[in-house]
Amino acid sequence: MIKSALKHWNGRTRFAAYPCWLALFVLASVFSTSSYAQSTTLQQIKERGVVKCGLNKGLKGFAQPNSLGDYSGLDSDFCRAVASALFDDPTAVEFVPLTASERFAALTSGSIDLLARNTTWTLSRNIEYGEFIGVNYYDGQGFMVPKRSGIRSALELDNKGICVIKDTTTELNAIDFFSVSSMRYRPVYFDTNAEINEAYANGRCAAITTDRSGLAATRATLERPDAHLVLPEVISKEPLGPMVRHGDAGWANVVRWTLNCMINAEEMGITSGNVSNPTIDTNPATARLLGTAGEFGELLGLRNSWCASIIKHIGNYSESYERNVGINTALGLARGVNKLWTDGGLLYAPPIR
Ligand SMILES: N[C@@H](CCC(=O)N[C@@H](CS)C(=O)NCC(=O)O)C(=O)O
């Protein structure tokens, strides 16, 4: 198109070529305004100096506040990872605790910059509320019962009281499951984990249903975890992932590549322990990840050492997983499908190049 436009420029058809130039100009301006580092959200956060991150009010392993209101967990780690990418400072986060019912309005209204709250990626949420940037925990829904109930299968829950949190995929999956299993469904609804755990502990329902990671978390907070059993059935797919609002691709990229950085770092053996070691093996892919080769941070509107900052402060995916939900924690969750693809799991991050 440029060649033909130039040809016309020199000839009598100069005027006729005008629309062509106009089109080029329009295209160029469209590309420059939607270009990589242009993000209003990113700009606002840089000016504000903190990332506003929506997370669970209290879910052990994912977002658990201590007495000072300081959070630990896989999701709060993710908030801190984004802050590290932006500011090289994992504390540059304002945590915004949200119930399941509050979470999407908080995102769409702009009161948070990102939502990292054990939220399942579904089609309707993707269309109505925002962009899922990836999956930070592949989960599925299950049931937990007191062992002494004698219940050993979810198919024995006909007409039994089921504790469930409102405005969740949990609520919808349970309806499907009881219907296809030709069982009567008797839900008892709650807003928060604190309420549901208390109700379950007090025998207000025969079983509690939620994501299996959530069941492990609840079990760990009960007085005698061993007295409770997570039933074998997995009744749904719950890909849990962070979300951002629609309409700011630059910001979505920053959040998406934060997760990709942590997964790629695990694959390359880069940890919080060796990331700052100057003698670290720098093959070309490692150098791109650490920002010593290429300008990938700049493409995102960040420093080139953005990913090195994440690993330095938070660690790679495996470090965050093992610290918060892994086999040696109270939740005791084996990596399972959350292993890297190279180990037979589902975690597969696109390359930094
Ligand atoms: N992943 C599901 C369930 C999310 C969910 O809210 N789960 C409950 C149980 S694990 C929860 O986090 N409750 C905590 C609270 O609101 O206090 C979804 O996205 O709808």
The ligand as an SDF file (V2000), in Angstrom:
LIG
                    3D

 20 19  0  0  0  0  0  0  0  0999 V2000
  -14.5600  -20.4440   42.8530 N   0  0  0  0  0  0  0  0  0  0  0  0
  -15.9370  -20.2130   43.1610 C   0  0  0  0  0  0  0  0  0  0  0  0
  -16.2050  -20.1140   44.6510 C   0  0  0  0  0  0  0  0  0  0  0  0
  -15.5630  -18.9180   45.2660 C   0  0  0  0  0  0  0  0  0  0  0  0
  -15.8920  -18.6860   46.7230 C   0  0  0  0  0  0  0  0  0  0  0  0
  -16.3010  -17.5690   47.0670 O   0  0  0  0  0  0  0  0  0  0  0  0
  -15.7320  -19.6690   47.5760 N   0  0  0  0  0  0  0  0  0  0  0  0
  -16.0220  -19.5430   48.9780 C   0  0  0  0  0  0  0  0  0  0  0  0
  -15.6690  -20.8160   49.6530 C   0  0  0  0  0  0  0  0  0  0  0  0
  -14.0120  -21.3760   49.3450 S   0  0  0  0  0  0  0  0  0  0  0  0
  -15.2500  -18.4300   49.6140 C   0  0  0  0  0  0  0  0  0  0  0  0
  -14.2110  -18.0660   49.1320 O   0  0  0  0  0  0  0  0  0  0  0  0
  -15.7360  -17.9050   50.7060 N   0  0  0  0  0  0  0  0  0  0  0  0
  -15.0030  -16.9760   51.4830 C   0  0  0  0  0  0  0  0  0  0  0  0
  -15.7500  -15.8270   52.0420 C   0  0  0  0  0  0  0  0  0  0  0  0
  -16.4610  -15.1390   51.2720 O   0  0  0  0  0  0  0  0  0  0  0  0
  -15.6040  -15.5890   53.2370 O   0  0  0  0  0  0  0  0  0  0  0  0
  -16.4260  -18.9690   42.4390 C   0  0  0  0  0  0  0  0  0  0  0  0
  -15.6330  -18.2840   41.8120 O   0  0  0  0  0  0  0  0  0  0  0  0
  -17.6190  -18.6840   42.5000 O   0  0  0  0  0  0  0  0  0  0  0  0
  1  2  1  0
  2  3  1  0
  2 18  1  0
  3  4  1  0
  4  5  1  0
  5  6  2  0
  5  7  1  0
  7  8  1  0
  8  9  1  0
  8 11  1  0
  9 10  1  0
 11 12  2  0
 11 13  1  0
 13 14  1  0
 14 15  1  0
 15 16  2  0
 15 17  1  0
 18 19  2  0
 18 20  1  0
M  END
$$$$
